[in-house]
């Protein structure tokens, strides 16, 4: 069963991410899906804020993966942009994300259909940008996330 959350402004997208980040633990996997401009990076920035990671969260498009050091909550975040991987499972394996999942929260943009195999326990959040520039997030919970609250 999917949940739908309306996000009228970029600030709402950020706040929704902050709520998610506030409940993440080491080993958690969050997959972000949606077309270009849907708000995946804004949501990831909110997740980083909720985790309290050190430094600014920005798109890892050109470096593919960026580790954000643990901050106030003591949990690092690995932020991956799988867009340039083109769905290649070998390239995803080369990133060693399964190792990162031991002590970090891992957020993967464009990871649906590839990174979801890293853990049966994950959140999948699909973002859709509406003509009025608002966003709608559809949240699907898998494994241990089925009964776990999001902020």
C-alpha positions as CSV (number, residue, x, y, z in Angstrom):
1,X,0.0,0.0,0.0
2,X,1.4,3.4,-1.0
3,X,0.9,6.7,0.9
4,X,0.6,10.0,-0.9
5,X,2.0,13.3,0.5
6,X,1.3,16.6,-1.1
7,X,4.2,19.0,-1.1
8,X,3.0,22.4,-2.2
9,X,6.4,24.2,-1.9
10,X,10.1,23.4,-2.0
11,X,10.1,24.1,1.7
12,X,7.5,21.4,2.2
13,X,9.7,19.0,0.3
14,X,12.6,19.8,2.5
15,X,10.5,19.5,5.6
16,X,9.2,16.1,4.5
17,X,12.8,15.0,4.0
18,X,13.8,16.3,7.4
19,X,11.0,14.2,9.0
20,X,12.4,11.1,7.2
21,X,15.9,11.9,8.2
22,X,14.8,12.3,11.8
23,X,13.9,8.6,12.0
24,X,16.7,7.1,9.9
25,X,19.2,4.7,11.5
26,X,22.4,3.2,10.3
27,X,21.6,0.6,7.7
28,X,18.5,2.4,6.3
29,X,18.1,2.6,2.6
30,X,15.9,5.3,0.9
31,X,15.4,5.3,-2.8
32,X,14.2,8.5,-4.5
33,X,12.5,8.3,-7.9
34,X,11.0,10.8,-10.3
35,X,11.8,12.8,-13.4
36,X,14.4,15.6,-13.6
37,X,13.2,18.6,-11.6
38,X,10.9,16.5,-9.4
39,X,12.7,17.5,-6.2
40,X,14.8,14.4,-5.4
41,X,17.8,16.5,-4.4
42,X,15.7,18.9,-2.3
43,X,14.3,15.9,-0.5
44,X,17.8,14.4,0.0
45,X,18.9,17.8,1.5
46,X,16.0,17.6,3.9
47,X,16.9,14.0,4.8
48,X,20.5,15.2,5.5
49,X,19.1,18.0,7.7
50,X,17.0,15.5,9.6
51,X,20.1,13.3,10.1
52,X,22.0,16.4,11.2
53,X,24.9,15.6,8.8
54,X,27.9,17.9,8.7
55,X,28.2,20.2,5.7
56,X,25.9,21.0,2.8
57,X,24.1,18.3,0.9
58,X,24.3,18.8,-2.8
59,X,23.7,16.6,-5.9
60,X,26.4,14.0,-6.4
61,X,25.6,13.8,-10.1
62,X,29.1,14.1,-11.4
63,X,30.9,12.1,-8.6
64,X,28.0,9.6,-8.4
65,X,28.4,9.1,-4.6
66,X,29.1,11.5,-1.8
67,X,29.6,10.7,1.9
68,X,28.3,13.2,4.4
69,X,30.0,13.0,7.8
70,X,27.9,12.3,10.9
71,X,26.8,15.4,12.7
72,X,24.3,15.9,15.5
73,X,22.7,12.5,15.4
74,X,26.0,10.6,14.8
75,X,24.8,8.9,11.6
76,X,26.6,9.5,8.3
77,X,24.7,9.7,5.1
78,X,25.8,8.3,1.7
79,X,24.0,10.2,-1.1
80,X,24.2,8.5,-4.5
81,X,23.0,9.6,-7.9
82,X,22.6,6.5,-9.9
83,X,21.4,8.3,-13.1
84,X,24.7,8.1,-14.8
85,X,25.0,4.4,-14.0
86,X,22.2,3.7,-16.5
87,X,20.9,0.9,-14.4
88,X,24.2,-1.0,-14.5
89,X,24.2,-3.4,-11.6
90,X,28.0,-3.9,-12.0
91,X,28.7,-0.2,-11.6
92,X,26.4,-0.1,-8.6
93,X,28.2,-3.0,-7.0
94,X,31.5,-1.1,-7.5
95,X,30.3,1.6,-5.2
96,X,30.2,-1.0,-2.3
97,X,27.0,0.4,-0.9
98,X,26.2,-2.8,0.9
99,X,29.3,-2.1,3.0
100,X,28.2,1.5,3.6
101,X,24.8,0.3,4.8
102,X,26.4,-1.1,7.9
103,X,27.0,2.3,9.5
104,X,25.4,4.9,7.3
105,X,21.9,5.8,6.0
106,X,22.0,5.5,2.2
107,X,19.9,7.7,0.0
108,X,19.9,6.8,-3.7
109,X,18.5,9.1,-6.4
110,X,17.4,7.2,-9.5
111,X,17.9,3.9,-7.7
112,X,14.5,2.3,-8.3
113,X,15.0,-1.1,-10.1
114,X,18.6,-1.4,-9.2
115,X,19.6,-0.2,-5.7
116,X,16.4,-1.7,-4.2
117,X,18.3,-5.0,-4.2
118,X,20.7,-3.7,-1.6
119,X,18.1,-4.3,1.1
120,X,14.7,-5.8,1.3
121,X,14.0,-3.2,4.0
122,X,13.8,0.2,2.3
123,X,11.6,3.2,1.5
124,X,10.8,4.1,-2.1
125,X,9.7,7.7,-2.6
126,X,8.5,8.7,-6.0
127,X,8.2,12.4,-6.6
128,X,6.0,13.9,-9.2
129,X,6.1,17.6,-10.2
130,X,2.6,19.1,-10.9
131,X,1.8,21.9,-13.4
132,X,1.4,24.3,-10.5
133,X,5.0,23.5,-9.4
134,X,3.9,21.6,-6.4
135,X,5.1,18.0,-5.8
136,X,3.4,14.8,-4.8
137,X,5.4,12.1,-3.0
138,X,4.2,8.5,-3.2
139,X,5.8,6.5,-0.4
140,X,6.1,2.7,-0.6
141,X,7.4,0.8,2.4
142,X,9.2,-2.5,2.1
143,X,10.2,-5.0,4.8
144,X,10.8,-3.5,8.2
145,X,9.5,-0.1,7.0
146,X,5.9,-1.4,6.7
147,X,5.2,-0.7,10.4
148,X,7.8,2.0,11.0
149,X,6.6,5.6,11.4
150,X,8.0,8.5,9.3
151,X,8.3,11.5,11.6
